[in-house]
Amino acid sequence: MPTTPRPDPRPPTSHERHAGQPWNASYLDGPAPWDIGAPQPAVVRLAEVGGFSGPVLDVGCGTGDNALFIAARGLPVFGVDVAETALAIARQAADDRNVDVNFAMADALHLQRLYRRFQTILDCGLFHAFDEVERIEYVASLASVADDGATLYVLCFSDIGTGTGPHPVSREALTTPFADSPAWQITTIAPEHLRTRFHDSTPAWLATVVRK
């Protein structure tokens, strides 16, 4: 049975205002649309070529599929989300699989409150949920927990192609908040795909960004 969420002191994000409900509500009546019960194929490919080094932060981790996959490869992983129900599912999955992962509630726009630093940061499906103003705040928040030279991966819906997902992002919209920040340098932005419960291949971008 879903857990009862604690009152959330955060102001609602643009996505929550538009949806008329908090992120936690997405997990109360079964799997969320983005909850595929497995790591994203793009994350698997990154791991297979050594793209992650610890400690790793999975921001907006949801039910933890990506975090659990990375941790099972022997890396220390910390997953954060604002949806308490998703975190409860993630913790139970970690226990069931005997995988050591830390999951905690945290606001992605204020990651400095974690008082932690990470060598790799994964954003799988969160960036595109923020509006233009929130993305500026988010990019600064990510910088506050990134070690010098840390790698950030941003996997988000793209506006290129057919069958685009909700909140599709243009290449310019993805580039701008990082290009305008003194903390980050974009290495690559490449076409990718995201899996959802309804589509195996939704157009996406995969950005690789390095902390200066």
VENMOQUI-V239681 format. One record per residue. N is the residue number from 1. RES is the residue in one letter. PSI is psi as a letter, one per 30 degrees, with the letter a starting at -180 (none if undefined). Layout:
n=N res=RES psi=PSI
n=N res=RES psi=PSI
//
This chain:
n=1 res=M psi=k
n=2 res=P psi=k
n=3 res=T psi=l
n=4 res=T psi=k
n=5 res=P psi=k
n=6 res=R psi=l
n=7 res=P psi=k
n=8 res=D psi=j
n=9 res=P psi=f
n=10 res=R psi=k
n=11 res=P psi=k
n=12 res=P psi=k
n=13 res=T psi=l
n=14 res=S psi=e
n=15 res=H psi=e
n=16 res=E psi=e
n=17 res=R psi=e
n=18 res=H psi=e
n=19 res=A psi=f
n=20 res=G psi=g
n=21 res=Q psi=l
n=22 res=P psi=l
n=23 res=W psi=e
n=24 res=N psi=e
n=25 res=A psi=f
n=26 res=S psi=f
n=27 res=Y psi=g
n=28 res=L psi=f
n=29 res=D psi=h
n=30 res=G psi=a
n=31 res=P psi=k
n=32 res=A psi=l
n=33 res=P psi=e
n=34 res=W psi=g
n=35 res=D psi=j
n=36 res=I psi=f
n=37 res=G psi=g
n=38 res=A psi=l
n=39 res=P psi=l
n=40 res=Q psi=k
n=41 res=P psi=e
n=42 res=A psi=e
n=43 res=V psi=e
n=44 res=V psi=e
n=45 res=R psi=e
n=46 res=L psi=e
n=47 res=A psi=e
n=48 res=E psi=f
n=49 res=V psi=g
n=50 res=G psi=g
n=51 res=G psi=f
n=52 res=F psi=k
n=53 res=S psi=k
n=54 res=G psi=l
n=55 res=P psi=l
n=56 res=V psi=k
n=57 res=L psi=k
n=58 res=D psi=j
n=59 res=V psi=k
n=60 res=G psi=h
n=61 res=C psi=f
n=62 res=G psi=b
n=63 res=T psi=g
n=64 res=G psi=g
n=65 res=D psi=e
n=66 res=N psi=e
n=67 res=A psi=e
n=68 res=L psi=e
n=69 res=F psi=e
n=70 res=I psi=e
n=71 res=A psi=e
n=72 res=A psi=f
n=73 res=R psi=g
n=74 res=G psi=g
n=75 res=L psi=k
n=76 res=P psi=k
n=77 res=V psi=k
n=78 res=F psi=j
n=79 res=G psi=k
n=80 res=V psi=k
n=81 res=D psi=l
n=82 res=V psi=f
n=83 res=A psi=j
n=84 res=E psi=e
n=85 res=T psi=e
n=86 res=A psi=e
n=87 res=L psi=e
n=88 res=A psi=e
n=89 res=I psi=e
n=90 res=A psi=e
n=91 res=R psi=e
n=92 res=Q psi=e
n=93 res=A psi=e
n=94 res=A psi=e
n=95 res=D psi=e
n=96 res=D psi=e
n=97 res=R psi=f
n=98 res=N psi=h
n=99 res=V psi=k
n=100 res=D psi=j
n=101 res=V psi=k
n=102 res=N psi=k
n=103 res=F psi=k
n=104 res=A psi=l
n=105 res=M psi=k
n=106 res=A psi=k
n=107 res=D psi=j
n=108 res=A psi=f
n=109 res=L psi=f
n=110 res=H psi=h
n=111 res=L psi=f
n=112 res=Q psi=f
n=113 res=R psi=f
n=114 res=L psi=f
n=115 res=Y psi=h
n=116 res=R psi=l
n=117 res=R psi=k
n=118 res=F psi=l
n=119 res=Q psi=f
n=120 res=T psi=k
n=121 res=I psi=k
n=122 res=L psi=k
n=123 res=D psi=j
n=124 res=C psi=j
n=125 res=G psi=g
n=126 res=L psi=e
n=127 res=F psi=e
n=128 res=H psi=f
n=129 res=A psi=f
n=130 res=F psi=l
n=131 res=D psi=a
n=132 res=E psi=e
n=133 res=V psi=e
n=134 res=E psi=e
n=135 res=R psi=e
n=136 res=I psi=e
n=137 res=E psi=e
n=138 res=Y psi=e
n=139 res=V psi=e
n=140 res=A psi=e
n=141 res=S psi=e
n=142 res=L psi=e
n=143 res=A psi=f
n=144 res=S psi=f
n=145 res=V psi=g
n=146 res=A psi=k
n=147 res=D psi=l
n=148 res=D psi=k
n=149 res=G psi=g
n=150 res=A psi=l
n=151 res=T psi=k
n=152 res=L psi=k
n=153 res=Y psi=k
n=154 res=V psi=j
n=155 res=L psi=j
n=156 res=C psi=l
n=157 res=F psi=k
n=158 res=S psi=l
n=159 res=D psi=g
n=160 res=I psi=k
n=161 res=G psi=a
n=162 res=T psi=l
n=163 res=G psi=h
n=164 res=T psi=l
n=165 res=G psi=l
n=166 res=P psi=k
n=167 res=H psi=h
n=168 res=P psi=k
n=169 res=V psi=k
n=170 res=S psi=l
n=171 res=R psi=e
n=172 res=E psi=e
n=173 res=A psi=e
n=174 res=L psi=e
n=175 res=T psi=e
n=176 res=T psi=e
n=177 res=P psi=f
n=178 res=F psi=e
n=179 res=A psi=e
n=180 res=D psi=f
n=181 res=S psi=k
n=182 res=P psi=f
n=183 res=A psi=f
n=184 res=W psi=l
n=185 res=Q psi=k
n=186 res=I psi=k
n=187 res=T psi=e
n=188 res=T psi=l
n=189 res=I psi=j
n=190 res=A psi=k
n=191 res=P psi=k
n=192 res=E psi=a
n=193 res=H psi=k
n=194 res=L psi=k
n=195 res=R psi=k
n=196 res=T psi=l
n=197 res=R psi=f
n=198 res=F psi=f
n=199 res=H psi=k
n=200 res=D psi=f
n=201 res=S psi=j
n=202 res=T psi=k
n=203 res=P psi=k
n=204 res=A psi=l
n=205 res=W psi=k
n=206 res=L psi=j
n=207 res=A psi=k
n=208 res=T psi=j
n=209 res=V psi=k
n=210 res=V psi=k
n=211 res=R psi=k
n=212 res=K psi=none
//
